[in-house]
Amino acid sequence: MHETVIESGRSEKYYWQDLWRFKELLFILAIRDITVKYKQTFVGVAWAIFRPVLTVAVFVFAFDKVAKIENKSDIPLQIIIFTGVIFWNFFAMSFQQVSNSITGNANLVSKVYFPRLLMPLSSVAVPLLDFLVGFVVMIPFLIYMGYTPTFNILFVPFFLVLAFFAAFSLGVIFASLNVQFRDFQQIAPLIVQYGFFVCPIAYPIATIQELSWYPIYQWINPLAGIIEGFRWCLIPNYQYFQWDTIIPSVIFVTITTILSVIFFRKKENSFVDYI
């Protein structure tokens, strides 16, 4: 049995120890979010399959049949979109869930002591579960289409971790600001909506690689390299991914993660004043 002593300066000194000590609460919050997400739904976690499949169907119809956009890669458009949507959904949902994690748990923040960083961490549970379900379905689809993944698939966790920290770091900043300024609750969905088209999700990266501004695009959009790396893991002989495109992503994730945690810790003690 643990005894929590609340005194001046103690939370600052023992914060990271408390974060580990409250790890059971992390799992409880994660399970709660998953249960609430799929409670009283007819198909449950199968929604993690229906959403990307419907998205792929709509965009293939819109881009290939209606707009007739030229696919400059030698890979079927449905594979390009499916792999991009699965990965983007994980990032987008994680970012939004983390952004709303503090205001969504206002009752806990105002009544119970625990390291508040647990709430953003636990909120990624639902997006992660959705990704795993969609990933399990995507592998047979790729095999059916004649693209059997190679040993490159072992690098999937690496790119997944990069996407997690990208979503987590941005989400933590938004979560901290959202407590005082609810405008950020409206901005987050806009970022997700526009980011879908800015990133190479519904179109192959080969479409823009030959353009003069592509090198700049790599640096101002670090998610592009992560998404392309994920495709490289799943699509055999995927020639459009280059490892140097990951450098901007790693730099971005490292800097934003450090700054976001510092910013969150600075704002954490004032959450109760605004909730």
N, C-alpha and C positions, 0 to 999 in steps of 0.2 A: 504494500500500500504506500502510495506516494503522498507526501504532504507539500502543498504549494504555499509558499510564504510570499506575500505581496508586500514589498517594501520599496522605498525610494531607491532607484538605480538598479534594482535586482533584475528586472526584465531585460535591461540593456546588457548586463554582465552575463546572464545565463540564457540568453535568447536562443542560441543555437542548440544548447543542451535541452531546453524546453521543447524545441521543435522536434527533436528526436524522441523525447519522453512522451510526447502527445501523438506519437505515430499511430496509435490505435484509433484516435479520433479522426485521423486522416482517412483510414479505411472505412470508418463508420459514415463519414460525410460522403465518401465516394459511392458506397453502396446505396446510401439514401438517394443520391442524385440519379443513379441508374434506375432504382425502383420507381421514383417519381416520374422519370422520363417515360417509362414503358408501362406504368400502371394503368389498368383498364383499357389497354389497346388490344385489338383483335389479333394482330399479327406480331406484336412485340418487337423484338430486335430485327425482325425481317424488314422493318422500315429502313434499316441501314443498307439494305440491298435495293429496295424499290426506288429510293431517292436517286442514287447515282445512275441506275439503269434508265429511269425515266429522263434524267438530264441528258444522258448520252443519246437516247433516242430523239429527243427534241433538237439537240444541236446537230446531230448528223443529218436530220431532215432539213433543218434551216440552212446549214452551211453547204451541204453536198447537193441537195435536191432543189432548194429554192434559190439561194444566193450563188450556188455553183462556184464556190471558192476553190481555187486550184490547190491541191495537196502536193506540195513540192517534195515531200518525203516518199519513200517507198513502203511506208507502213500504213495499213488501213486506218481511216479516220476514226473509226469506232474504238480502236485500240488506243490511239493517241488521246482521245477524249476520256475514255474510261480510266486509264491510268492517271490522267491529270485530275479528274473529278474526285476520285477516291482520296488522293493525297490532299487536294485543296480543301475538301470537306473537313478533313481532320484539322488542318490549320485554321480554317474559318470558324468552325464550331469551337475549337479550343480558345481562340482569341475572344470570341463573344462570351463564352462561358466564364472565362477568367475576368473579363471586363466587368461583368455583372456579379461577380462572386461576393463582394463585400456588401453591396446594397441588397443582394438577394438573401443574405444571412444576417440582416439587421438585428433580428431578435437575439442571436448568439453574440454578436459584437457588443451589444449594449448590456448584456447580463452576465456573461461567463468569461473568465480569463483563459486565454490560450494564445499561442503565437498566431497572429492573424494570417500569416503567410500560408497556413494550412488550407485556408479556404480557396485561394487560387490554385494550389496544387491539386486539391481533391476534385476541383471542377473539370479537370481534364479527363476524368474517368469515363464519362459518357462518350466524348469524341473518340477516345482510344478504343472503346468497345465497338463503336460503329466502324472504325477503321479496320479492326481485326476481322469483323464479320464480312465487310466488303472485300477485304483482301483474300479471304478464304474462297469467296465466290469468283474473284477475278482470275485466280490461277487456272482453274479448269476452263474458263473462257479463253484465256490466252492459248492454252494447249489446243483447244478446239479450233482456234483460228490458225494454228500451225506455228505458234511462237512459244515453244517450250522454254521456260526460264533456265538459265545456266547457273553456275556457282556464283555469279554476280548477285544473285538474290540474297546472299549472306550479308551484303552491304545495306540491305533495307533498314535495319535498326539504326545505322549511322545517320542516314538521311531523315529517319523518323525522329531521332533525337534532335537534330538540327531544327526540324520543323516545330517540334515541341518547344524548344527554348525560344525560337522566334515568336511563336504565338504567346508563350508565357510572359516573355519580357515586355512585349507591347501591351498585352492584356493587363499586366500588373500596373503599368503606368496609367492606363485608362481606368482601372479599378480604383486607384488612389485618387484620381481627379474626379471620377464619377461620384464619389461620396459627397463632395462639396458642390460640384457643377454637373448637374444631370444632363447637360447638353451632350456630354460624351457618350451617354447612353443612346443618343440618336446618331452620333457620328460613327460609332463602331459598325452598324449595319451598312452604312454607306461605303466604308473602306472595304468591307467584304464584297459588296456588290460590284464596285468598280475594279477591285483587285482581281476579280475573276477574269476580266477581259484584259487587264494590263499584263497578267502573267500568262505564259504559254500553256494554257489548259485546254481550251477548245480549238486550238490550232497548233500545228507542229512548229517547233523552234526554227526549222529549216526555212519557214516563210520569211523570217526577219534576219536570219544570220548573214545574208549577203548585203544588208543595208548598211549605210555608212555610220549610222548612229548606234549600231548594235553593241560595240565595246562600251559605250556610255550606259546603254540599257542594262548591261551586266552589273555595273556598279551601283546604279540607282535602284535596281530591282533585285535584291539578293535572293528572293524566293525563286526566281527563274532557274538559277543554278541548282537549287535543291530539288525542284520539280523534275528537271531534266535528269538529275542524278537518280531519282526514283525510277524514271523510265528506263534508264540504263541498266538498273538492277533487274528489271523484268523482261525487257525486250532483247533477245539475242542479237548480237552484232549491231547494237544501236550506235551509229557512227556520229550522231549529232551532239553527243555529250563530251565535253572536255573537262578534265579535272581542274584546270586553272579557273574555271567558272565558279568553283566552290570557294575560292579565296575570299571574294567579297562577302559571301554568305557567312563564312566562319568569323570574319572580322566583325560583321554586323551583329551576329548572334552573341559573340563574346562581349562586345562593348555594351549592347543594349541590356543584356542580362545583368551585368555588374551594376550599371547605372539604375536599372529598374528596381533592383533589390535595395540599393541605397536610398532611392527616392521613396520606395514603399515604407522602409523603416523610419524615414524621417516624418512621413505623414501618418503613420500607424496610430500614434497616441492621440491624434485629433479626430479619429473616425467617430468616436462616440459623440463628440460635440455637434456633428452635422447629421447623424442618422436619427 
